Amino acid sequence: MRMKIGVQRKKENGGRQVSTKKMEVIESLSNNLEKYNTLIITSISGMPSFLLQRIRRDLKDKAIVRIVKRRVLLKLFEEEVKKDERFSKLADFCSKLKDSCAIIFSDEDIFSLVKTLQEKKEKKKAKSGEARDDIVIEAGNTGLMPGPILTELSDAGIKAGLEKGKVVIKADFEIKKGQMISEALANAMGKLNILPITARLLPLVAYDKKADLLFSTEDLVIDVELQLKKLKEAYINALNLILEVKYFIKESTPLFLQEAYNQASHLAREAGIVTKDNIKDFLIEAHNQASVINKKL
């Protein structure tokens, strides 16, 4: 049986007291940590509350989603380390956390759960600040009537003009990830109904308790299309190598047989050997030659 962490007030490092309410939250999280095998800590920075509620509702049969403060998470794992050294890495991770967080407890496979989280997303308008992703505003007709929007686009650094009474963007405008979005640019994109921000629960770290495996963001966020592209390229490269060294496997054998058939057919035609496969070609060739001779006669 787990020992309760906090009915009374305790002191944190530096002598500050931990409130009873905070310790009750930590105790509840600790119980979930004991009960479930998988945990994922995600950033909720920029997440609209309605999307959080939807994710909680959609995952209710698979996982428990708890919104927690960074200090509470740190205190949780500092307490857990006293009982199990394996949680030291999570304690170290939480000591460097800056974002608002959610912690997800589950018995689901980590990557299956992350895939589900990646699908739970919502497009949002941009705000001034650092761009999270590359943003491209393509040249073309905006469909907007002329007015203050022309000045707003100019203030944002976007080249715009009028064509056939409608506002058009004259050249592609691009912001790279990490560059700053000005307030004027954020407002302009809003007027253009450009929603460049994807709100989602971004996995920061995950831990499989049974396997004692810790996964970073880079391990967890998988670009499925990119991975499929890499697999296709690897398959083609491997097949080309197999064909070059004449190595027979299930995938290469039909290709080798087709190549041998084509070479044999070509040799038979060159040698004038009639077979059931090429007799039609010989007859067509003979007919064409007879037609030419007939015209000359």
KAQUIHU-V459246 format. One record per residue. N is the residue number from 0. SS is DSSP state (2 for helix, 1 for strand, 0 for the rest). OMEGA is omega in whole degrees, -180 to 180 (* if undefined). Layout:
n=<N/N>
ss=<SS/SS>
omega=<OMEGA/OMEGA>
//
This chain:
n=<0/1/2/3/4/5/6/7/8/9/10/11/12/13/14/15/16/17/18/19/20/21/22/23/24/25/26/27/28/29/30/31/32/33/34/35/36/37/38/39/40/41/42/43/44/45/46/47/48/49/50/51/52/53/54/55/56/57/58/59/60/61/62/63/64/65/66/67/68/69/70/71/72/73/74/75/76/77/78/79/80/81/82/83/84/85/86/87/88/89/90/91/92/93/94/95/96/97/98/99/100/101/102/103/104/105/106/107/108/109/110/111/112/113/114/115/116/117/118/119/120/121/122/123/124/125/126/127/128/129/130/131/132/133/134/135/136/137/138/139/140/141/142/143/144/145/146/147/148/149/150/151/152/153/154/155/156/157/158/159/160/161/162/163/164/165/166/167/168/169/170/171/172/173/174/175/176/177/178/179/180/181/182/183/184/185/186/187/188/189/190/191/192/193/194/195/196/197/198/199/200/201/202/203/204/205/206/207/208/209/210/211/212/213/214/215/216/217/218/219/220/221/222/223/224/225/226/227/228/229/230/231/232/233/234/235/236/237/238/239/240/241/242/243/244/245/246/247/248/249/250/251/252/253/254/255/256/257/258/259/260/261/262/263/264/265/266/267/268/269/270/271/272/273/274/275/276/277/278/279/280/281/282/283/284/285/286/287/288/289/290/291/292/293/294/295/296>
ss=<0/0/0/0/0/0/0/0/0/1/1/0/0/0/0/0/1/1/0/2/2/2/2/2/2/2/2/2/2/2/2/2/2/2/2/0/0/1/1/1/1/1/1/0/0/0/0/0/2/2/2/2/2/2/2/2/2/2/0/0/0/0/1/1/1/1/1/1/0/2/2/2/2/2/2/2/2/2/2/2/2/0/0/0/2/2/2/2/2/2/2/2/2/2/2/0/0/0/0/0/1/1/1/1/1/1/0/0/0/2/2/2/2/2/2/2/2/2/2/0/1/1/1/1/0/0/0/0/1/1/0/0/0/0/1/1/1/0/0/1/1/1/1/1/1/0/0/2/2/2/2/2/2/2/2/0/0/0/0/1/1/1/1/0/0/1/1/1/1/0/0/0/1/1/1/0/0/0/0/1/1/0/2/2/2/2/2/2/2/2/2/0/0/0/0/0/1/1/1/1/0/1/1/1/1/1/1/1/0/0/0/0/1/1/1/1/2/2/2/2/0/0/0/2/2/2/2/2/2/2/2/2/2/2/2/2/2/2/2/2/2/2/2/2/0/0/0/0/0/2/2/2/2/2/2/2/2/2/2/2/2/2/2/2/2/2/2/2/2/2/2/0/0/0/0/0/0/0/2/2/2/2/2/2/2/2/2/2/2/2/2/2/2/2/2/2/0>
omega=<-180/178/179/-174/-170/167/178/178/178/180/173/176/-177/173/180/-178/176/-176/179/-179/-180/-180/177/177/180/179/179/178/179/178/177/179/178/-173/-172/-176/-173/171/177/174/-177/172/174/-180/179/-179/174/-175/-179/180/176/-180/179/180/178/-178/-177/-177/-171/179/-177/-170/173/180/-180/174/-175/175/-178/-178/179/178/-180/179/179/-175/172/177/-178/180/180/-179/-176/-176/-178/-178/-179/179/178/176/178/-180/-177/178/-179/-178/176/-177/167/-169/166/175/-176/178/-178/170/178/173/-176/-174/174/180/179/178/177/179/180/-180/-179/-176/-177/177/-178/173/179/172/178/-178/-176/179/-180/-179/173/179/178/174/-173/176/178/-179/-180/-176/-178/176/180/-178/-180/-178/180/178/-179/178/178/179/-180/-180/-179/-180/-177/179/-178/172/180/175/180/179/177/174/-171/-178/177/178/-174/172/-180/175/180/176/-176/173/179/178/179/180/179/179/-179/179/177/179/179/-178/176/-178/-172/-175/176/178/179/174/-178/179/178/179/177/-178/174/-174/-176/-179/-177/-180/178/-178/178/178/-179/179/-168/-176/-174/174/-174/-179/179/-180/177/179/179/179/179/179/179/179/-179/179/179/-180/178/179/180/180/-179/-178/179/-180/-174/171/-176/-176/-174/-176/178/179/178/179/179/179/179/179/-179/180/179/179/180/-180/-180/179/-179/-178/-180/180/-178/176/180/-179/-175/-177/-180/180/179/-180/179/180/179/179/-180/179/179/179/179/-180/-180/180/180/179/*>
//
